[in-house]
Amino acid sequence: MYPNYIKNLLQVEDVIIKKVSLGLFNTTFVMLETKPKAHNCPKCGNSTSRVHDYRLQRIKHIPFGINSSILILRKRRYACLCGKRFYENYPWLPRYQRMTKQLIMYICHQLRETVSYTHVAKQANVSIPTVIRTFNRISYPKPTKMPKVLCIDEFRGNAETGKFQCILVNGARKHEHVIDILPDRTQSHLSEYFLDIPRHERLKTEFFVTDMWEPYRDIAKTFFPNAKIIVDKYHFVRQISWAIDRIRRRLQKTMPVKLRKYYKNSKRLILKPYDTLDHEQKERCDLMLLYNDDLRKAHFLKEWFYKICKEKRYSIIRSEFTNWIKNAESSGIKDFEDVANTYRRWYKEILNAFKYKYTNGPTEGYNNKIKVLKRVSYGIKNFSRFRNRILHTCG
């Protein structure tokens, strides 16, 4: 039964284990052969069982722990009456290959992780070009269906098609996955891409989640007329943080050196929600706000907006948000006037974010995974391979 255990470990069919030995550099060699049987001639189709000769072939297999494994197969070549010579076929060995199907599947499975081709090549005991050629067989077609919740964003891929690439994600809860990767984020390319999607599929999309980039909103209105456009919460909340931080930095330039350093080192007290501070931090924050009226007024507007974000009743959110915009426009602080103007332009889309609670969180998570993948690979310039690797890893 000993050979049967090894055969089950190898996961190869219809073979006879002859010998197992350990070679140099932690390599396990397995000598094996198959039982003779009749084969059909690839030329004339007649059955023949006449053996012409034998040869030994080294075949790489999946590793056993830290040991790489090599199968040494005693192959038969058959002779047909028509004069054709041909080798027998094996279900676990692809034609013209020197590695088993199991090893190919192992390589493809390892590439689902955020690791480099070099790492996978070392694990599988093959060369880096072999890993790349194996992965090039994988191809992900363009999707023909659109999800209920479509999230769109860009990331810095630095591929051959440009600095930025575009990512489409299914944002439905518990069904998040990457739909496709586009070579760039230009409006012309996005229009061409979505035109190829059947109209009845695009009409099924109910929510279109995006950041505050105008071309994305234009694309949504043109190709997804039934979808409610939602601005990602992070992108409009950070406008408030940026505004109050600009005021703080501008104020620091007028301060003495010691006070300037104190405001710089304590900026988190102003940026964080006031309710999350402890008693000592609140006293320090109050003391900092006494220094300037604009900073104190900006801090009040920031805290007001944070309370709106915590509110769960949509009717109150809508009325408070409208009042907040009016107060920011009449605050006399240019930074918050600009934020109010931005909120006016995206008024409906921001309210949709409060109402339907969808965000671009899944997309940002995949973007972070793409950054890790790009870093461990030291960049991937070939866009087709880059796209397939992202879909293979994140799809």
C-alpha positions as CSV (number, residue, x, y, z in Angstrom):
1,M,0.0,0.0,0.0
2,Y,3.0,2.3,0.3
3,P,3.0,3.2,-3.4
4,N,-0.7,4.0,-3.2
5,Y,-0.1,6.5,-0.4
6,I,2.5,8.2,-2.6
7,K,0.2,8.2,-5.6
8,N,-2.6,9.8,-3.6
9,L,-0.1,12.4,-2.3
10,L,1.0,13.1,-5.9
11,Q,-2.6,13.3,-7.1
12,V,-1.8,11.7,-10.5
13,E,-3.9,9.0,-12.1
14,D,-3.0,5.6,-13.5
15,V,0.6,5.5,-12.6
16,I,2.9,3.0,-10.9
17,I,5.4,4.3,-8.4
18,K,8.8,2.6,-8.9
19,K,11.1,4.5,-6.6
20,V,11.3,7.6,-4.4
21,S,14.7,9.2,-3.6
22,L,15.9,12.5,-2.1
23,G,18.4,14.4,-4.1
24,L,20.5,17.6,-3.6
25,F,19.0,20.9,-2.7
26,N,15.9,19.4,-1.0
27,T,14.6,17.8,-4.2
28,T,12.4,14.7,-4.1
29,F,12.6,12.5,-7.2
30,V,9.8,10.1,-7.9
31,M,10.3,7.4,-10.6
32,L,7.0,6.3,-12.2
33,E,5.5,4.7,-15.2
34,T,2.1,3.7,-16.5
35,K,0.5,0.4,-17.6
36,P,0.6,-0.3,-21.3
37,K,-2.7,0.0,-23.1
38,A,-4.0,0.6,-26.6
39,H,-3.9,4.1,-28.0
40,N,-5.6,5.6,-31.1
41,C,-3.2,6.9,-33.8
42,P,-3.5,10.7,-34.2
43,K,-2.9,10.3,-37.9
44,C,-5.2,7.5,-39.1
45,G,-7.3,6.9,-35.9
46,N,-6.6,3.2,-35.7
47,S,-6.0,1.6,-32.3
48,T,-2.5,0.2,-31.6
49,S,-0.7,-1.3,-28.6
50,R,2.7,-1.8,-30.3
51,V,5.5,-0.1,-28.2
52,H,8.2,1.5,-30.4
53,D,10.6,2.7,-27.7
54,Y,10.9,4.4,-24.3
55,R,12.4,7.6,-22.9
56,L,12.7,9.2,-19.5
57,Q,11.2,12.7,-19.0
58,R,11.7,15.0,-16.0
59,I,8.5,16.7,-15.0
60,K,8.2,19.3,-12.3
61,H,5.4,18.8,-9.7
62,I,3.9,20.7,-6.8
63,P,6.4,21.0,-3.8
64,F,6.2,18.8,-0.7
65,G,6.7,21.3,2.2
66,I,10.2,22.8,1.7
67,N,11.2,20.1,-0.8
68,S,10.6,20.6,-4.5
69,S,9.5,17.5,-6.4
70,I,10.4,16.1,-9.8
71,L,8.7,13.2,-11.5
72,I,10.8,11.0,-13.7
73,L,8.3,9.4,-16.1
74,R,9.2,6.4,-18.3
75,K,7.2,7.4,-21.4
76,R,6.3,5.0,-24.2
77,R,6.2,5.8,-27.9
78,Y,3.8,3.7,-29.9
79,A,4.1,2.7,-33.5
80,C,1.1,2.5,-35.8
81,L,0.8,0.4,-39.0
82,C,0.5,3.6,-41.0
83,G,4.1,4.5,-39.9
84,K,3.2,7.2,-37.4
85,R,5.1,7.3,-34.1
86,F,3.5,9.0,-31.1
87,Y,3.8,9.2,-27.3
88,E,1.0,8.1,-25.0
89,N,-1.3,10.7,-23.4
90,Y,-1.6,11.4,-19.7
91,P,-4.6,13.2,-18.1
92,W,-2.3,15.0,-15.6
93,L,0.3,16.1,-18.0
94,P,-0.5,18.8,-20.7
95,R,0.9,18.2,-24.1
96,Y,4.3,19.7,-24.8
97,Q,4.7,20.6,-21.1
98,R,7.3,19.7,-18.5
99,M,5.2,20.4,-15.5
100,T,2.0,18.8,-14.3
101,K,-1.5,20.3,-14.3
102,Q,-1.4,20.3,-10.5
103,L,1.7,22.6,-10.6
104,I,0.0,24.9,-13.1
105,M,-3.0,25.1,-10.8
106,Y,-0.7,25.7,-7.8
107,I,1.0,28.6,-9.5
108,C,-2.3,30.2,-10.5
109,H,-3.5,29.7,-6.9
110,Q,-0.4,31.3,-5.4
111,L,-0.9,34.3,-7.7
112,R,-4.2,35.1,-6.0
113,E,-2.2,36.4,-3.1
114,T,-0.4,39.8,-3.2
115,V,3.0,38.4,-3.9
116,S,5.5,38.9,-6.7
117,Y,6.2,36.5,-9.6
118,T,9.7,35.9,-8.1
119,H,8.2,34.7,-4.8
120,V,5.9,32.3,-6.7
121,A,8.7,31.1,-8.8
122,K,10.8,30.2,-5.7
123,Q,7.9,28.4,-4.1
124,A,7.1,26.3,-7.2
125,N,10.7,25.7,-8.2
126,V,10.3,27.2,-11.7
127,S,11.7,30.2,-13.4
128,I,10.2,33.6,-13.4
129,P,9.4,33.6,-17.1
130,T,7.6,30.2,-16.6
131,V,5.4,31.8,-14.0
132,I,4.6,34.8,-16.3
133,R,3.9,32.5,-19.2
134,T,1.6,30.4,-17.0
135,F,-0.3,33.4,-15.8
136,N,-0.6,34.8,-19.4
137,R,-2.9,31.9,-20.1
138,I,-5.4,33.4,-17.7
139,S,-7.8,35.9,-19.3
140,Y,-10.7,37.8,-17.9
141,P,-13.2,39.0,-20.4
142,K,-15.0,42.3,-20.3
143,P,-18.2,42.1,-18.2
144,T,-21.5,42.3,-20.0
145,K,-23.6,42.9,-16.9
146,M,-23.8,45.8,-14.5
147,P,-24.5,45.5,-10.7
148,K,-27.1,47.1,-8.7
149,V,-24.5,49.3,-6.9
150,L,-21.6,50.5,-9.2
151,C,-18.6,52.1,-7.6
152,I,-16.1,53.9,-9.7
153,D,-12.7,55.4,-8.7
154,E,-9.2,55.9,-10.1
155,F,-5.8,54.7,-8.8
156,R,-2.2,55.5,-9.7
157,G,-1.1,52.4,-11.6
158,N,1.6,54.0,-13.8
159,A,0.9,51.4,-16.5
160,E,1.8,51.8,-20.1
161,T,-1.6,53.4,-20.8
162,G,-1.1,56.3,-18.5
163,K,-0.5,57.5,-14.9
164,F,-4.0,56.7,-13.7
165,Q,-6.2,53.7,-14.2
166,C,-9.9,53.4,-13.4
167,I,-11.5,50.7,-11.3
168,L,-15.1,49.5,-11.3
169,V,-16.4,47.7,-8.2
170,N,-19.7,46.0,-7.3
171,G,-20.6,47.9,-4.1
172,A,-23.6,45.8,-3.0
173,R,-23.2,44.7,0.6
174,K,-21.8,41.2,1.0
175,H,-21.2,41.0,-2.8
176,E,-18.3,43.4,-3.1
177,H,-15.8,42.5,-5.9
178,V,-13.8,44.1,-8.7
179,I,-15.8,44.2,-11.9
180,D,-13.2,45.5,-14.3
181,I,-10.1,47.7,-14.6
182,L,-9.9,50.4,-17.3
183,P,-6.7,51.7,-18.9
184,D,-7.4,55.3,-18.1
185,R,-10.1,57.6,-16.6
186,T,-10.7,60.0,-19.5
187,Q,-14.3,60.7,-20.3
188,S,-13.9,59.6,-23.9
189,H,-12.6,56.2,-23.0
190,L,-15.3,55.7,-20.3
191,S,-18.0,56.7,-22.8
192,E,-16.7,54.2,-25.3
193,Y,-16.5,51.5,-22.6
194,F,-20.0,51.9,-21.3
195,L,-21.5,52.1,-24.8
196,D,-20.4,48.5,-25.3
197,I,-22.5,47.5,-22.3
198,P,-26.1,46.6,-23.3
199,R,-28.5,49.4,-22.4
200,H,-30.9,47.1,-20.6
201,E,-28.0,46.1,-18.3
202,R,-27.1,49.7,-17.6
203,L,-30.7,50.4,-16.7
204,K,-30.5,47.8,-13.9
205,T,-27.9,49.9,-12.0
206,E,-29.7,51.7,-9.1
207,F,-26.8,53.5,-7.4
208,F,-23.7,55.1,-8.9
209,V,-21.1,55.8,-6.2
210,T,-18.3,58.2,-7.1
211,D,-15.9,60.8,-5.8
212,M,-16.4,64.5,-6.5
213,W,-15.0,64.5,-10.0
214,E,-17.3,66.1,-12.6
215,P,-16.6,63.6,-15.5
216,Y,-17.9,60.7,-13.4
217,R,-21.2,62.5,-12.7
218,D,-21.6,63.3,-16.4
219,I,-21.0,59.6,-17.2
220,A,-23.5,58.5,-14.7
221,K,-26.2,60.9,-16.0
222,T,-25.6,59.8,-19.6
223,F,-25.3,56.0,-19.3
224,F,-27.1,55.2,-16.1
225,P,-30.3,57.3,-16.2
226,N,-32.0,55.1,-13.6
227,A,-29.2,55.3,-11.1
228,K,-29.1,57.6,-8.1
229,I,-25.7,59.3,-8.0
230,I,-24.0,59.1,-4.6
231,V,-20.8,61.0,-3.5
232,D,-18.5,59.0,-1.3
233,K,-18.8,60.3,2.3
234,Y,-15.0,60.5,2.8
235,H,-14.6,62.8,-0.2
236,F,-17.1,65.5,1.0
237,V,-16.3,65.3,4.7
238,R,-12.6,65.8,4.1
239,Q,-13.4,69.2,2.5
240,I,-14.2,70.4,6.0
241,S,-11.0,69.1,7.5
242,W,-9.0,70.6,4.7
243,A,-10.7,74.0,5.1
244,I,-10.1,74.3,8.9
245,D,-6.5,73.1,8.5
246,R,-5.8,75.8,5.9
247,I,-7.1,78.4,8.3
248,R,-4.9,77.0,11.1
249,R,-1.8,77.0,8.9
250,R,-2.5,80.6,7.7
251,L,-2.9,81.7,11.3
252,Q,0.4,80.0,12.3
253,K,2.3,82.2,10.0
254,T,1.4,85.3,12.1
255,M,2.4,83.6,15.4
256,P,5.6,83.7,17.4
257,V,7.9,80.7,16.9
258,K,7.0,78.9,20.2
259,L,3.3,79.4,19.7
260,R,3.5,78.3,16.1
261,K,5.1,75.0,17.1
262,Y,2.5,74.4,19.7
263,Y,-0.4,74.9,17.2
264,K,1.4,72.7,14.7
265,N,2.0,69.9,17.2
266,S,-1.6,70.2,18.6
267,K,-3.4,70.4,15.3
268,R,-5.2,67.1,16.0
269,L,-7.1,68.7,18.8
270,I,-8.7,71.0,16.3
271,L,-9.3,68.4,13.6
272,K,-10.7,65.7,15.8
273,P,-14.4,65.7,16.8
274,Y,-14.8,67.7,20.1
275,D,-16.8,64.9,21.7
276,T,-14.0,62.4,21.4
277,L,-11.5,64.5,23.4
278,D,-11.0,64.0,27.1
279,H,-11.3,66.7,29.7
280,E,-7.7,67.9,29.5
281,Q,-7.7,67.9,25.7
282,K,-10.9,69.9,25.6
283,E,-9.4,72.6,27.8
284,R,-6.3,72.8,25.5
285,C,-8.6,73.0,22.5
286,D,-10.7,75.8,24.0
287,L,-7.5,77.7,24.8
288,M,-6.3,77.4,21.2
289,L,-9.7,78.6,19.8
290,L,-9.6,81.7,22.0
291,Y,-6.7,83.0,19.9
292,N,-8.6,83.8,16.8
293,D,-12.3,84.5,15.8
294,D,-12.1,82.9,12.4
295,L,-10.6,79.7,13.8
296,R,-13.3,79.6,16.5
297,K,-16.0,80.1,13.9
298,A,-14.5,77.5,11.6
299,H,-14.3,75.0,14.5
300,F,-18.0,75.6,15.2
301,L,-19.0,74.9,11.6
302,K,-16.8,71.8,11.6
303,E,-18.5,70.4,14.8
304,W,-21.9,71.3,13.4
305,F,-21.3,69.3,10.2
306,Y,-19.9,66.4,12.2
307,K,-23.2,66.3,14.2
308,I,-25.1,66.3,10.9
309,C,-23.1,63.2,9.8
310,K,-24.1,61.4,13.0
311,E,-27.8,62.2,12.7
312,K,-29.8,59.2,11.5
313,R,-33.1,60.9,10.6
314,Y,-33.0,62.0,6.9
315,S,-35.5,64.8,7.3
316,I,-33.3,66.5,10.0
317,I,-30.2,65.9,8.0
318,R,-31.6,67.6,4.9
319,S,-32.8,70.7,6.8
320,E,-29.6,71.0,8.9
321,F,-27.4,70.5,5.8
322,T,-29.2,73.3,4.0
323,N,-28.9,75.6,7.0
324,W,-25.2,74.7,7.3
325,I,-24.5,75.7,3.7
326,K,-26.3,79.1,4.3
327,N,-24.2,79.8,7.4
328,A,-21.0,78.8,5.7
329,E,-21.7,81.1,2.8
330,S,-22.3,84.0,5.1
331,S,-19.5,83.2,7.5
332,G,-17.0,85.6,5.9
333,I,-14.3,82.8,5.8
334,K,-13.3,82.2,2.3
335,D,-12.3,78.6,2.9
336,F,-15.7,77.7,4.1
337,E,-17.4,79.7,1.5
338,D,-15.6,77.6,-1.1
339,V,-16.7,74.4,0.7
340,A,-20.3,75.7,0.7
341,N,-20.2,76.4,-3.1
342,T,-18.9,72.9,-3.6
343,Y,-21.7,71.5,-1.5
344,R,-24.2,73.5,-3.5
345,R,-23.0,72.0,-6.8
346,W,-23.1,68.5,-5.3
347,Y,-26.2,69.1,-3.1
348,K,-28.4,66.2,-4.4
349,E,-25.5,63.7,-4.5
350,I,-24.4,64.4,-0.9
351,L,-27.9,64.0,0.4
352,N,-28.1,60.7,-1.4
353,A,-25.1,59.6,0.5
354,F,-26.8,60.4,3.8
355,K,-30.0,58.7,2.6
356,Y,-28.8,55.4,1.1
357,K,-25.6,54.9,3.1
358,Y,-23.5,53.5,0.2
359,T,-19.8,54.5,0.1
360,N,-16.7,53.9,-1.9
361,G,-15.2,52.0,1.0
362,P,-14.9,48.6,-0.8
363,T,-13.2,50.5,-3.7
364,E,-10.7,52.2,-1.5
365,G,-9.9,48.8,0.1
366,Y,-9.2,47.3,-3.3
367,N,-7.1,50.3,-4.2
368,N,-4.9,49.7,-1.2
369,K,-4.5,46.0,-2.2
370,I,-3.5,47.2,-5.7
371,K,-0.9,49.5,-4.2
372,V,0.6,46.5,-2.2
373,L,0.5,44.4,-5.4
374,K,2.3,47.1,-7.4
375,R,4.9,47.6,-4.7
376,V,5.8,43.9,-4.3
377,S,6.0,43.6,-8.1
378,Y,8.1,46.8,-8.4
379,G,5.5,48.1,-10.9
380,I,3.7,46.3,-13.8
381,K,3.9,48.3,-17.0
382,N,2.0,45.8,-19.2
383,F,-1.6,46.9,-18.7
384,S,-3.2,43.7,-19.9
385,R,-1.2,41.6,-17.5
386,F,-1.7,44.2,-14.7
387,R,-5.5,44.1,-15.3
388,N,-5.6,40.3,-15.2
389,R,-3.5,40.2,-12.1
390,I,-5.8,42.6,-10.3
391,L,-8.9,40.7,-11.3
392,H,-7.3,37.4,-10.4
393,T,-6.3,38.7,-7.0
394,C,-9.4,40.9,-6.2
395,G,-12.1,39.6,-8.4
